[in-house]
Amino acid sequence: MINTITVKDFLSLSVAEYEKLTGKKLQFTGKLSFKLMRHQVKKAVKKGKLQESSMLFASMSVFDDFNMLGFILGFLLGPIGVAIGYLTKDENIIKWTWMGFGAWALILVIAILI
């Protein structure tokens, strides 16, 4: 299990290599999260916000525990979806209903402003 890795090494990792290093088998959403994180790090390097010699933490992804049901509840039903999420008493679902609601609210604000 790795704690830190250089940006350069992280950008050269494949999903399979990342799974070996972390000791975790990634599901579809985890693989998607890894690729998204790699893309964001690559953009930060190109913009000069991050140097290739910098260190990253291995567990820096917010999306490791992505819950599709929770996100869809929050995104499609807004505040009602968040309320339903609380009824499940599952912290992961509650977290992702809030994430979905945040995306819903952001889209709503953009639509109002345009």
N, C-alpha and C positions, 0 to 999 in steps of 0.2 A: 504494500500500500504506500502511495506516495503522498507527501505533504505539500511539497512545492516543486515547481518545474519552471524552466525558463520559457519565455514567450516563444523563442525560436524552436525549442523542442516541442512545445505544445502545438504549434502550427504544423509541424511535420507528422504529428500522430494521426493514425487512422483510428476508426472506431474500435476495431479489434485490438489494436495496441493499447488504447485507452482502457478497454475492459481488462486486459491483462495487468496493467499497472495499478488500477484501482481495486481489482479483485471483484468487480461487480459486473454482472451480465445486464446490459442495458436493454430495456424494452424499446419499442418503436419511438415513444415520446422521449426517452432518454437519448436515443441516437439522434433524433431531431434536435434536441436541446444541445447536444455536444457540437453538432455541425453549426448551429446558430451561434453558439459561443465562440467557436473557432472563427466564424465569419466576422463577428463583432471585434474580436481581438485583432484580426488581420486589418480591419478598417482603422482601428485605433493606431496601429503601427504605421499605416500609410499616412495618416493625418499627423503623425509625430507626437501623439498623446502618450505613446507607450514605446519603450525601446525593446529591441529583441533580446537584450541581455537581462531585462527585468524578470523578476520572479512572480509566478502566479501560484495561487493556492489550488490544489487539486479538486477541492469540493466547492468551488466558487459558483457553481451553477444554481440559479434559483429554481430551475425547472426539473431538478432531479426527481421530485415527487409529483409531477404533473398529474392532475386528476381531470380527465375530460368531462365527466359528468358534472363536477363542480363548476368548471369553467362555462360549460353550456348553460347550466342553470342561471348563473350570474349574468351571462351575456345575453341570453334570449329573454329572460324574465326580469332582468334588472333587480330592483330592491325586493321583489317578491321571491326571486331565485335565492337571494342572500338569506331571506327568512326561512325558506325551505332548507337551505344548507344548515342553518342552526338547528333545525329539527332533527337532523341526522346525528348530531353530537359528535361528528367525526372532524377533528381539527384540520385534516388535509382537505376535506371537501369544503369546509368553511373558508379556508385560505383561498382556494381556487374559485369559490363563488364570488369572493371579494375581487379577485383578479379579473374575472369575467365581467363583473359589475363595473369595475374601473374602465375596462375597454369599452363597455356599453356607454358609460357616462362620457368618456372622451369622444366617442363618435357623435353622441348627442350634442355636445358642446360645439364640436366642429361644424355639424349640420346647422346649428342655430346661428353661428357666426358667419357662415357662408350664405 
